[in-house]
Amino acid sequence: MTKKKTTSTKGLSSYEGRDVVQATIKVTNAGDGLSEAMSIEPIEMRHGETRYLLIEAEVTRVQYDELKDTDVLKRVHTLKAGTATLVDPEFAVELIEKQRKAIQSAKGVEEFDFTDAEIAEQAAKEQAES
């Protein structure tokens, strides 16, 4: 079977002469720190709620896995969660949204930011054309 050649991703160092094109994270003990915090100050959460967490984590392992049908590697970081806390949405939402947009952009998904007036104008134009 012929392996696909893939180019290195910016910011990742090669490993043993091989290109590293992806990095991933596995988190262990993720619930322990938050459960400990909630035993001190319990709160109720509802099904479907969105909550934002801040987790302290230690890198406990780094390994390299071969990507299927390629000649390149994926760097896998294992993090052990430590202390965790729920954070205010005002703190988290802007950061989460910025990351969400960066992920979409990397996937080639374009996002358009229309004002209400532009949306209404476009809808009226489309309706007039039909």
VOGUSE-592640 format. One line per field, with one value per residue: residue number from 1; x, y, z of N, C-alpha, C in turn. Coordinates in pm, 1 decimal. Layout:
N
num NUM,...
n_X X,...
n_Y Y,...
n_Z Z,...
ca_X X,...
ca_Y Y,...
ca_Z Z,...
c_X X,...
c_Y Y,...
c_Z Z,...
//
This chain:
130
num 1,2,3,4,5,6,7,8,9,10,11,12,13,14,15,16,17,18,19,20,21,22,23,24,25,26,27,28,29,30,31,32,33,34,35,36,37,38,39,40,41,42,43,44,45,46,47,48,49,50,51,52,53,54,55,56,57,58,59,60,61,62,63,64,65,66,67,68,69,70,71,72,73,74,75,76,77,78,79,80,81,82,83,84,85,86,87,88,89,90,91,92,93,94,95,96,97,98,99,100,101,102,103,104,105,106,107,108,109,110,111,112,113,114,115,116,117,118,119,120,121,122,123,124,125,126,127,128,129,130
n_X 84.5,58.0,173.9,34.0,185.7,236.5,252.0,440.6,295.1,269.0,453.6,483.4,728.4,948.7,974.1,1205.0,1299.9,1067.5,775.0,545.2,212.1,-23.9,-174.7,-304.0,-516.3,-558.2,-750.9,-717.9,-870.3,-1058.2,-1303.3,-1250.8,-1126.6,-1325.0,-1541.1,-1446.1,-1432.7,-1704.0,-1796.3,-1733.5,-1866.1,-2156.3,-2357.6,-2653.4,-2703.3,-2868.6,-3014.2,-2899.5,-2795.2,-2533.6,-2211.3,-1907.3,-1572.8,-1269.6,-968.3,-693.7,-406.8,-167.1,91.4,133.5,219.7,363.0,315.1,372.6,173.8,121.4,-32.8,-302.3,-242.6,-45.3,277.2,335.4,318.2,112.2,101.1,36.0,-89.4,-112.0,-299.2,-324.2,-588.5,-615.3,-694.8,-1016.4,-1261.5,-1583.3,-1645.2,-1738.4,-1970.4,-1930.9,-1656.9,-1571.1,-1714.7,-1636.2,-1373.8,-1421.3,-1584.9,-1408.9,-1221.9,-1388.8,-1451.0,-1192.7,-1144.0,-1346.1,-1264.3,-1016.2,-1110.3,-1206.3,-1451.6,-1649.3,-1760.6,-2016.6,-2086.0,-2361.0,-2553.5,-2875.2,-3014.4,-2880.4,-2939.7,-3219.0,-3232.7,-3106.2,-3282.3,-3514.5,-3428.5,-3379.7,-3641.0,-3768.9,-3647.7,-3751.8
n_Y -117.1,221.2,499.9,815.3,1129.8,1389.4,1730.8,1912.8,2066.3,2403.7,2512.0,2269.6,2046.7,1821.9,1464.4,1228.7,1250.1,1248.9,1409.2,1593.6,1644.1,1691.9,1770.5,1650.2,1622.1,1437.8,1414.6,1323.9,1227.5,1432.5,1495.7,1491.3,1720.0,1918.0,1795.0,1783.8,2057.5,2116.6,1979.8,2145.2,2384.0,2331.6,2323.2,2331.1,2192.3,2206.8,1985.7,2020.3,2273.6,2509.4,2523.2,2672.7,2583.3,2607.7,2454.0,2334.9,2172.1,1908.8,1812.4,1483.8,1291.0,1244.4,1131.1,979.9,909.8,723.0,853.1,709.6,548.8,728.4,895.3,1036.4,1185.8,1210.2,1414.8,1330.4,1453.2,1382.9,1494.8,1548.2,1634.2,1885.5,2104.4,2244.7,2477.5,2629.4,2889.7,3233.6,3305.3,3548.7,3581.0,3359.5,3325.4,3499.9,3410.3,3140.5,3170.6,3300.4,3094.9,2901.4,3025.5,3033.5,2760.5,2693.5,2852.7,2734.2,2498.3,2585.9,2704.9,2977.8,3262.1,3492.9,3819.1,3977.3,4275.0,4348.8,4511.6,4461.6,4191.3,4201.1,4353.3,4182.3,3962.3,4080.2,4139.7,3880.9,3780.6,3949.3,3868.4,3617.3
n_Z 0.0,-83.1,87.4,170.6,110.7,332.6,425.9,675.0,964.9,1057.1,1332.5,1469.0,1576.3,1404.4,1455.3,1531.3,1267.6,1120.8,988.9,1187.4,1194.4,1326.2,1642.3,1943.1,2235.6,2533.3,2822.9,3152.5,3465.8,3469.6,3593.9,3864.0,3994.6,3967.3,4091.1,4349.7,4409.8,4396.6,4614.2,4817.9,4760.1,4659.8,4361.4,4157.1,3838.5,3526.9,3288.1,2959.0,2994.4,2929.7,3045.1,3161.8,3206.3,3389.8,3389.2,3561.3,3448.0,3420.9,3203.7,3142.7,2973.1,2650.6,2331.1,2008.7,1737.0,1441.4,1153.8,985.1,677.4,592.9,590.9,816.0,1149.2,1448.4,1728.8,2053.7,2344.7,2684.7,2947.7,3292.7,3481.6,3728.1,3978.5,3932.4,3814.0,3781.3,3552.5,3500.7,3245.2,3107.0,3112.9,2967.6,2719.3,2503.9,2453.3,2386.6,2160.0,1985.5,1947.2,1832.8,1588.8,1476.8,1443.2,1258.8,1043.7,985.0,883.9,649.8,642.8,585.1,760.0,768.0,872.0,906.0,934.0,1076.9,896.4,655.5,622.2,594.4,360.4,176.2,185.4,85.8,-171.3,-274.5,-263.6,-446.9,-679.8,-719.2
ca_X 0.0,133.1,134.2,21.2,284.1,170.8,350.8,442.5,209.4,342.5,460.7,510.8,862.1,954.1,1011.4,1288.6,1308.2,935.5,689.8,433.0,113.8,-141.0,-156.2,-430.6,-510.5,-642.8,-752.5,-756.1,-914.2,-1123.8,-1412.8,-1208.6,-1106.1,-1451.9,-1622.7,-1391.2,-1477.6,-1848.0,-1824.4,-1717.9,-1971.9,-2240.3,-2456.8,-2733.6,-2699.8,-2984.4,-2990.2,-2898.8,-2724.3,-2394.5,-2127.0,-1769.5,-1480.8,-1127.4,-904.8,-548.4,-369.2,-24.6,122.6,191.6,273.0,360.1,345.1,354.0,100.6,123.1,-163.8,-334.8,-214.0,45.3,412.1,350.1,279.0,25.3,154.0,-73.9,-55.6,-201.8,-301.0,-395.4,-658.2,-598.2,-803.6,-1106.3,-1367.5,-1675.1,-1615.4,-1846.3,-1981.8,-1873.7,-1514.3,-1542.7,-1783.9,-1555.1,-1262.9,-1477.4,-1631.3,-1288.6,-1167.0,-1484.7,-1430.2,-1062.4,-1160.9,-1424.5,-1178.5,-918.1,-1182.0,-1246.7,-1587.9,-1652.7,-1872.6,-2048.2,-2146.1,-2453.7,-2638.6,-3017.0,-3053.8,-2825.6,-3015.9,-3350.2,-3211.7,-3077.7,-3405.7,-3605.4,-3372.3,-3406.0,-3785.7,-3803.4,-3595.1,-3826.0
ca_Y 0.0,345.1,596.9,952.9,1224.3,1505.1,1830.0,1948.2,2174.2,2512.9,2513.1,2138.5,1997.0,1683.9,1367.1,1122.5,1268.8,1240.5,1526.4,1586.7,1732.8,1711.0,1759.3,1625.4,1618.6,1348.9,1464.9,1223.5,1280.7,1560.4,1524.0,1490.4,1854.4,1988.5,1729.5,1827.7,2195.6,2117.8,1929.1,2260.2,2479.4,2261.2,2394.3,2243.8,2220.8,2151.8,1918.7,2110.2,2397.5,2520.5,2575.3,2695.4,2534.1,2636.6,2336.2,2329.2,2037.5,1878.5,1721.4,1363.4,1202.0,1286.5,1017.1,1005.6,804.5,734.3,875.0,600.1,561.5,840.0,879.3,1142.1,1154.4,1295.4,1427.4,1313.3,1500.3,1339.9,1591.6,1506.3,1749.8,1914.3,2186.1,2295.3,2564.6,2687.4,3031.5,3320.0,3309.3,3672.2,3555.6,3249.4,3325.9,3564.7,3319.7,3022.9,3212.2,3325.6,2963.7,2837.8,3087.8,2988.8,2621.3,2696.8,2910.9,2632.7,2398.3,2648.7,2753.5,3123.4,3313.0,3629.3,3894.6,4073.8,4349.9,4322.4,4584.5,4389.3,4067.1,4237.8,4396.6,4062.4,3883.4,4151.3,4122.6,3742.1,3766.1,4021.7,3790.7,3491.7
ca_Z 0.0,-91.1,188.8,123.8,162.4,390.3,468.2,816.1,1009.6,1119.8,1477.8,1527.8,1545.1,1355.2,1557.8,1474.8,1123.5,1056.7,1007.1,1279.9,1130.3,1412.6,1786.5,2011.6,2382.3,2613.0,2959.5,3252.3,3595.7,3442.7,3686.9,4004.2,4048.2,3975.3,4194.2,4478.0,4428.7,4418.9,4748.7,4906.6,4726.0,4562.2,4280.5,4072.0,3695.5,3457.3,3160.2,2844.5,3024.9,2888.8,3152.7,3120.3,3308.7,3383.5,3447.1,3572.1,3403.8,3406.8,3092.7,3203.5,2870.0,2511.3,2244.5,1866.4,1667.5,1296.2,1092.3,894.5,533.9,564.3,644.7,915.2,1286.0,1530.3,1865.0,2148.1,2479.3,2790.8,3056.6,3413.7,3536.2,3870.2,4029.8,3828.9,3863.7,3684.3,3535.0,3455.3,3098.9,3053.2,3097.6,2875.6,2590.2,2400.9,2421.2,2319.9,2027.0,1905.6,1911.5,1742.1,1457.9,1426.0,1399.1,1134.8,940.7,948.1,804.8,524.9,653.9,597.6,836.7,729.5,980.5,848.3,1025.5,1051.0,774.8,540.1,608.6,540.3,221.9,96.6,177.9,-6.7,-306.9,-315.9,-284.5,-571.5,-792.9,-736.1
c_X 89.1,81.4,132.0,130.4,209.2,277.8,332.7,351.6,294.5,338.6,490.1,648.0,854.3,997.9,1081.8,1287.8,1175.9,855.1,576.8,332.0,-11.4,-97.9,-293.6,-406.9,-605.7,-637.0,-799.5,-793.9,-992.7,-1233.3,-1369.3,-1196.1,-1235.8,-1542.5,-1576.1,-1438.5,-1626.1,-1884.4,-1812.1,-1833.1,-2061.7,-2335.5,-2536.3,-2718.1,-2818.4,-2942.5,-2997.5,-2829.1,-2584.1,-2319.3,-1984.8,-1677.3,-1340.3,-1060.2,-753.5,-508.7,-218.0,-6.4,195.0,250.7,263.7,398.2,318.6,286.8,108.0,-19.0,-185.1,-307.1,-128.3,184.1,439.3,292.0,181.9,85.8,35.7,-25.1,-158.0,-186.7,-378.2,-456.3,-632.7,-719.6,-885.6,-1211.4,-1458.0,-1641.1,-1735.7,-1852.0,-1922.3,-1723.9,-1488.3,-1597.8,-1699.0,-1439.4,-1310.9,-1519.5,-1512.8,-1227.9,-1257.7,-1466.7,-1298.2,-1070.7,-1237.6,-1341.0,-1075.4,-980.6,-1227.4,-1388.9,-1583.0,-1776.9,-1894.0,-2121.9,-2231.8,-2525.3,-2783.0,-3062.0,-3003.5,-2901.9,-3151.9,-3338.2,-3187.4,-3203.3,-3504.1,-3558.8,-3401.4,-3554.1,-3827.8,-3758.4,-3676.2,-3967.1
c_Y 123.6,442.0,735.8,1037.3,1347.6,1602.3,1867.0,2067.1,2277.2,2498.6,2379.2,2089.9,1855.5,1593.3,1251.3,1127.4,1262.8,1365.3,1495.4,1689.7,1758.3,1705.6,1741.8,1622.1,1512.7,1404.9,1352.6,1294.7,1410.8,1593.7,1539.9,1629.7,1929.9,1926.6,1770.6,1969.6,2200.0,2059.3,2041.3,2358.7,2417.7,2354.4,2290.5,2289.0,2150.9,2088.1,2021.2,2242.9,2393.7,2586.6,2586.8,2660.7,2583.9,2522.6,2352.9,2186.8,2025.3,1782.8,1601.2,1267.1,1270.1,1164.2,1056.1,885.5,830.0,758.4,768.2,637.4,683.1,806.7,982.0,1100.8,1256.1,1295.7,1424.7,1351.8,1444.9,1438.0,1533.5,1631.8,1761.1,1990.1,2242.1,2383.6,2605.5,2835.1,3104.3,3319.7,3435.6,3658.7,3460.2,3266.2,3387.0,3474.9,3196.9,3057.8,3238.7,3193.3,2891.8,2893.1,3044.2,2845.6,2617.2,2749.9,2809.0,2522.1,2454.5,2698.4,2904.1,3164.4,3458.5,3697.0,4005.4,4149.9,4316.0,4389.8,4512.2,4260.5,4096.7,4277.4,4276.8,3977.4,3947.8,4133.8,3982.5,3720.3,3833.9,3943.5,3663.5,3511.5
c_Z 0.0,13.4,129.3,187.7,210.9,438.2,614.2,845.9,1082.7,1271.6,1542.7,1481.6,1490.4,1470.6,1490.3,1322.0,1049.5,1087.2,1103.8,1230.8,1213.2,1556.8,1849.2,2162.2,2434.8,2754.6,3051.2,3381.9,3581.6,3543.2,3830.8,4064.3,4064.4,4081.4,4333.3,4509.7,4461.7,4554.8,4851.3,4887.0,4619.3,4487.5,4203.4,3927.5,3632.4,3325.8,3046.9,2869.7,2965.0,3002.7,3100.8,3236.0,3282.9,3457.6,3446.2,3531.8,3387.8,3288.8,3153.2,3101.0,2733.9,2429.0,2100.2,1803.1,1518.1,1245.4,985.9,748.0,498.2,618.4,754.3,1050.3,1343.9,1670.1,1961.2,2288.2,2577.2,2905.5,3173.6,3475.7,3685.2,3919.6,3914.4,3893.4,3748.9,3673.8,3478.9,3303.5,3037.6,3030.6,2981.2,2734.7,2478.6,2357.1,2344.2,2178.0,1933.7,1858.5,1812.8,1600.3,1396.3,1373.8,1267.6,1018.9,892.4,863.8,670.6,525.2,674.2,672.9,798.4,843.3,920.3,958.4,990.3,922.0,650.1,514.8,545.7,393.6,130.5,79.3,80.5,-150.3,-359.4,-344.5,-415.0,-693.4,-818.5,-783.3
//
